[in-house]
Amino acid sequence: MKNGLLKKHLALSQEERNLRCEIERSKTAIDAARNHFEQVVDPTLIDCYIYELNAAQLRYQFLLRRFKSREV
């Protein structure tokens, strides 16, 4: 019985680590998109980085909600 609980706990911990890693990647993507947006002057690239920033922020929010729901 204890082995089953331990395996389940280890699996959850691995998933938690994966989520944390993805959250960090999303933060990096947000920062990169924000930096690119601040540097460009071409209207097409401005639009591109607005979409990229929005997408990265939505992914970050999704991952945070998923991570928080696992803690409960």
Kinemage of the C-alpha trace (Angstrom):
@kinemage 1
@onewidth
@group {chain A} dominant
@subgroup {mainchain}
@vectorlist {calphas} color= white
{ca met a 1} P 0.000 0.000 0.000
{ca lys a 2} L 2.775 2.457 0.900
{ca asn a 3} L 4.598 1.739 -2.367
{ca gly a 4} L 1.523 2.743 -4.367
{ca leu a 5} L 1.203 6.032 -2.491
{ca leu a 6} L 4.906 6.720 -2.868
{ca lys a 7} L 4.777 6.103 -6.626
{ca lys a 8} L 1.750 8.377 -6.927
{ca his a 9} L 3.503 11.085 -4.896
{ca leu a 10} L 6.647 10.821 -7.013
{ca ala a 11} L 4.593 11.029 -10.205
{ca leu a 12} L 2.824 14.138 -8.939
{ca ser a 13} L 6.129 15.656 -7.965
{ca gln a 14} L 7.461 15.056 -11.473
{ca glu a 15} L 4.380 16.680 -12.974
{ca glu a 16} L 4.750 19.571 -10.543
{ca arg a 17} L 8.380 20.023 -11.609
{ca asn a 18} L 7.331 19.972 -15.258
{ca leu a 19} L 4.677 22.603 -14.622
{ca arg a 20} L 7.148 24.798 -12.759
{ca cys a 21} L 9.575 24.513 -15.663
{ca glu a 22} L 6.863 25.453 -18.171
{ca ile a 23} L 5.845 28.413 -16.009
{ca glu a 24} L 9.437 29.651 -16.011
{ca arg a 25} L 9.625 29.228 -19.788
{ca ser a 26} L 6.429 31.232 -20.130
{ca lys a 27} L 7.869 34.033 -17.997
{ca thr a 28} L 10.931 34.082 -20.244
{ca ala a 29} L 8.734 34.187 -23.352
{ca ile a 30} L 6.760 37.111 -21.910
{ca asp a 31} L 9.958 39.022 -21.168
{ca ala a 32} L 11.383 38.300 -24.620
{ca ala a 33} L 8.190 39.378 -26.401
{ca arg a 34} L 8.012 42.549 -24.302
{ca asn a 35} L 11.654 43.378 -25.073
{ca his a 36} L 11.172 42.770 -28.790
{ca phe a 37} L 7.997 44.864 -28.796
{ca glu a 38} L 9.836 47.771 -27.182
{ca gln a 39} L 12.627 47.634 -29.782
{ca val a 40} L 10.731 47.412 -33.083
{ca val a 41} L 9.367 50.247 -35.190
{ca asp a 42} L 7.878 48.325 -38.124
{ca pro a 43} L 4.071 48.168 -37.779
{ca thr a 44} L 3.947 44.535 -38.871
{ca leu a 45} L 6.477 43.509 -36.246
{ca ile a 46} L 4.666 45.558 -33.609
{ca asp a 47} L 1.515 43.552 -34.344
{ca cys a 48} L 3.527 40.331 -34.300
{ca tyr a 49} L 4.961 41.013 -30.859
{ca ile a 50} L 1.599 42.145 -29.485
{ca tyr a 51} L 0.150 38.761 -30.475
{ca glu a 52} L 3.216 36.948 -29.164
{ca leu a 53} L 3.022 38.779 -25.834
{ca asn a 54} L -0.705 38.078 -25.482
{ca ala a 55} L -0.196 34.403 -26.288
{ca ala a 56} L 2.640 34.063 -23.778
{ca gln a 57} L 0.571 35.786 -21.077
{ca leu a 58} L -2.417 33.517 -21.717
{ca arg a 59} L -0.207 30.440 -21.553
{ca tyr a 60} L 1.331 31.682 -18.295
{ca gln a 61} L -2.133 32.234 -16.777
{ca phe a 62} L -3.259 28.782 -17.903
{ca leu a 63} L -0.211 27.104 -16.381
{ca leu a 64} L -0.610 28.992 -13.106
{ca arg a 65} L -4.259 27.932 -12.829
{ca arg a 66} L -3.290 24.353 -13.572
{ca phe a 67} L -0.484 24.431 -10.998
{ca lys a 68} L -2.725 25.960 -8.327
{ca ser a 69} L -5.458 23.394 -8.958
{ca arg a 70} L -2.930 20.601 -8.341
{ca glu a 71} L -1.982 22.041 -4.936
{ca val a 72} L -5.495 21.738 -3.569
